[in-house]
Amino acid sequence: MSDFDFPDDLLELERAAWAAMQAGTLTVDQATAVQGRITAYAAEAGLDRYTVEMVLKKAVWHAG
C-alpha cells in the first residue's frame, strides 16, 4: 500500500493542511481543497479515494 506515487501538489496540500491542523488554523476551504485533489488523483489513477486518503495521511503525518 505504500507504493503510491503522489503528485507534488497533492503532497504539498496535505502537508500544509497537516501543519494547519496542528496549529489549530485549518480552514474549511483548505480542507475542501485537499479532499478535492485526493478525489481527482484517485479518479485519475483508478484508485479508491478512501485508500488514497489513508495512504497519503500516513505518508505525511508519519513522515520522518
Secondary structure in CASP SS format (residue, H / E / C, confidence):
PFRMAT SS
TARGET T0000
AUTHOR 0000-0000-0000
METHOD secondary structure of the structure
MODEL  1
M C 1.00
S C 1.00
D C 1.00
F C 1.00
D C 1.00
F C 1.00
P C 1.00
D H 1.00
D H 1.00
L H 1.00
L H 1.00
E H 1.00
L H 1.00
E H 1.00
R H 1.00
A H 1.00
A H 1.00
W H 1.00
A H 1.00
A H 1.00
M H 1.00
Q H 1.00
A H 1.00
G C 1.00
T C 1.00
L C 1.00
T C 1.00
V H 1.00
D H 1.00
Q H 1.00
A H 1.00
T H 1.00
A H 1.00
V H 1.00
Q H 1.00
G H 1.00
R H 1.00
I H 1.00
T H 1.00
A H 1.00
Y H 1.00
A H 1.00
A H 1.00
E H 1.00
A H 1.00
G C 1.00
L C 1.00
D C 1.00
R H 1.00
Y H 1.00
T H 1.00
V H 1.00
E H 1.00
M H 1.00
V H 1.00
L H 1.00
K H 1.00
K H 1.00
A H 1.00
V H 1.00
W H 1.00
H C 1.00
A C 1.00
G C 1.00
END
